[in-house]
Amino acid sequence: MIKLRPMTEDEFDAYLAVRLPDYAQEHAKAGNWSPDEAMQRAEEQLRQLLPDGLATKNHDFFVVEAKETGDDVGMLWLAVREQGETTKAFVFDVQIYEPFRRQGYGSATFRAMEEKVEALGLDTIALHVFGSNYPAREMYKKLGYVETDVIMAKRLAN
């Protein structure tokens, strides 16, 4: 149904131009960062995570391509991270573009990613999802992902 192909430098630049402001806004909406500082914080975080941009070691960016049509239906940012004594894959970002959602591309992307992760000799994939992203959370649960940490907050009126 899909294939994961490496992202080009132009595709990476276009991805960041759209995704970075969205990421900043998600953090502001979640209350993690103030709206005034959100973009600056997102850019700082990106520089720390990807000091060499697309060529940063242990970070892979893929275009999700529909095999039958050749359409670019989404993207995937996957990294290999050492955490203590273990090494695991971490999904920094996965997107299926709006016109292609609810057609099986998300699940197919995760299955293809799992094959890549297993080929690396890793046995765990972790990811972060904002609590308000119910559709993604439901898809992850259907794919066998379980919550490992939950942070909750309550806004007080003052």
N, C-alpha and C positions, 0 to 999 in steps of 0.2 A: 504494500500500500504506500509506504514512504521509503525514502532513503535519506540518510544524514550525510550531507556533503560539507566539507570545510568552508567556512565563510571567507570571502575575499576581504581585502583591506577596505574597499569601497563600501561593501555591505556592512562591515563592522562600523565604519564611520556613520553610515546612515542609521544603523541600529542605535548607536549611542546618542545621536542627535534627538531621537524620539524617546528612547527609554530613560535617559538620565533625568529629564524633567518629570516624567511619570513616576520614577522611583522617588524623587525628592517629594513630590506631592503625596505619594502613599505614606511616607514617613510622617509628613506633616499631618495628614488626615488621621493617622494612628496615634498622634500625640507624642511621637518620639522626638521630633524636631519642631521648632517654631517655623511658621511659614517663611519668615524673613531669613532664616539661616539654612533652610532645607536644601536649596540648590548648591550652596557652597559646601555643605556637609556631604552631599551626594558626590560632588566632584572630588573632594578630599578622599572619600572612601574608595572611589574608583581608582585614583592615583595609587593608593596603597595596595589595592588588590591587583592592579594591572600595571605595574611600573613600566613594562615593555609593550603595553597595548595588546594587540592581537597576538603578538609573539611571546607573551608572558608564559614562562614555563609552567606546565601542569594545568593550564587553562585551555580548553578547547571550545571553539564557537562553531556551531553548525547551522546550516540552513536546512529546514525540513522541507523536502521536495516530494510532491506527489508523483509516484512512479508512472501512473497512468496518463497524467496530463503534463508533467514537467513543471507545474505551478509551484512557486514558493508558498507554502502554506503556513510556515512558522519558523521559529528559531529555537536553539538550545545552547545554553552556556553551561558547560560541565567542567568541573575541576577535580583534581586528585589532591586530597589534603591529608596531612598527617595530624592525628589528634592523639596525643599521648603515645601509647604503644601500638595504636592501630592506624592503618591507612584506609581511607574510604573515599568514595566519590561523593561530590556535593554538587547539587543542581543550584546554580546561582540564579538562573532565569530560564524559563521555558514559556514560549508563547505560541499559540495557534491563532492566526489572524482571524478576525471577526467573520468574514464570509465562509470560513472553513470549519468553524466550531460545530460541535455536536454531530460530526460525521465520522468519528473514529480516529481522527488524526492524532489527537492527544494521547490516547492509549497506544497507538502504533508507535508514536515517538518514544514513549517510555519503554516499550518492548525492545525497540532498536537500541536505545541507550543501555538497557540492561545487558544486551549482548556485548556491547562495547566494553562495559565495565567488567563483565565476567572474563572477557578476553585479556584484560589487564591483570587478572588474577585477584581482583577485589571481590568482596562478598557483601558489601554494604553500600547503600546509596542513601544519603541524607538530603534534606531540602528544608527551606523555610517557606512558609506561606502565611500571608497576613490573615488574621482571624476573620476578617470580613469577606474573604474570597471563598464563599461557600461552594460555588461550582467546582473550583480546583480542589478544595478539601475533599469533596465527595468523590471526585475522580481518583485522587490519590488513595483514599480508603478502598475503593473498588479494586485498585491495582495492588493492594496488599500493604500499603504504607500505614504505619501506626504512629500516633502522636507520642513523642518522647519527652517533650517539654511543653508546658502551656503557661503562658504569661497572661494574666488577666488584669484589667484595670477598671476603675469606676471614676467617672468625672463627677466632681462635687460642684454644686451650684454655689458660688460665692462671688 
